[in-house]
Every structure is written in structure tokens, then in C-alpha cells.
Amino acid sequence: MRIRIPWEGETVNQFIDGLGDQFTKREKAWLRASGTSQEKLRRVFAIWTLKEAFAKARGEGVKFDFQRIGFLFGGEGGVGWLDGGFKAFVDDEPLEGWGFRLREFEEGYFVAVAVEGHIADDETDEFMFVQKIGFEEMLAAANGVTR
């Protein structure tokens, strides 16, 4: 798949269509049903982040066919979809034995964790601690590790 940004002369819908072989039919319908271009991109990034988390947790990375795993989000008519929870499916069957967490730590920036097994609600913070740091802080932390 060619990685590109949607503003290279195409609309967000064209961008989503270009990624079409990476999403399930239900996901594509859900993406198209969202209102603004910004909301569509938020949904794309949320789904993509979950798919990557699952593929990496399985040890397959991008070799895993992303169209095999799908996520169905809750929320009334798509409103509040991020708070409404989601369900995972592999080959259109409910995925059992896996726990997922998805957080948006800044609008449009998601982090996801996929764990084989169950993630209890009180374990969420342990898996989802995210801190935004600057480049200088990252370099300082890296220097401490390499010495």
C-alpha cells in the first residue's frame, strides 16, 4: 500500500477509497457515514491504530491482512463513537480472547493496545500511560539509555 496524505490533490473520500482494501465493508460504510472530513480522518486513524496494535501483538506487523480484522464502534448513530466502545471481528466472526484499549490523547492522535487475554478496567491506566514529550526530552532520555 502506498502511504500518502489526503491533501495530495484528492478529497478525504478519495483517500479512504484508496485505503479501501485495508478496511472491512462495515468499516467503510461507517467511515463514509461520518459528517466532516476531519471526523472521517479521526475515524480512519482510530481504526488503523487498532488494526496495527492487533497485528503487532500477534507478531505479524504489516504482513497481517488488515481487511481480516474489523472494528464496530458503538455510539448512537455514530455520535459519541469513541465513548461508546467497540467490538473486534476477525473474518466477520467476533474476536474472542483479546483485549483492546484505544485512547485519543490529542485530537486525531490515537494510541492503542491489543493484548491476548482480558484487560481489566483497573489495568487500563497501566497499559495506556501516554505522555507527550518534546524532542529535547526524548534525546535526554535516549542518552541515558545508551550510556
Salt bridges, closest charged atoms under 4 A:
GLU8 OE1 - ARG2 NH2 3.18
GLU10 OE2 - ARG4 NE 3.26
ASP17 OD1 - ARG32 NH2 2.97
GLU27 OE1 - LYS51 NZ 2.99
GLU39 OE1 - ARG42 NH1 3.01
GLU39 OE2 - ARG43 NE 3.50
GLU52 OE1 - LYS56 NZ 3.19
GLU60 OE2 - ARG58 NH2 2.48
ASP91 OD2 - ARG68 NH2 2.88
ASP92 OD1 - ARG26 NH2 3.78
GLU104 OE1 - ARG42 NH2 2.52
GLU106 OE1 - LYS132 NZ 2.73
ASP121 OD1 - ARG101 NH2 3.41
ASP125 OD1 - ARG103 NH2 3.21
